[in-house]
Amino acid sequence: MYKPLPDSVTVGPSKIQGLGLIATKKIQAGTLIGKIHIPDDREPDGYIRTPLGGFGNHSYSPNCYKLEMTDDNTVWIVSKKDIEEGEELTWFYTLYEIK
């Protein structure tokens, strides 16, 4: 069954911008946290952004990274380092492609 947020994450006030993803317990480095994009050809960009993806904030020094699964093209976030309870989850992203 699909869960919009993993048990280790909640949405809460962000020190970066508005709301963000906050760890509810320690997340070990290398943890596959959850899906942030699911392929859907009906969408203009080809993906549906999940709630996990919608509340993630950008950082130039992130504690997570994006990982595209080759078997189904879903995009996940993975922890780059240990993330402590109460710490915001962040990853590097852009809202547009520079040509």
JOVEN-V701455 format. One record per helix or strand of 3 or more residues. SS is the DSSP state (~ for helix, > for strand). FROM is the first residue (numbers start at 1). TO is the last residue. Records with the same first field share a line. If there is no record, write none. Layout:
SS->FROM-TO  FROM-TO
This chain:
>->9-13  19-23  32-39  47-49  64-68  75-79  88-91
~->51-54
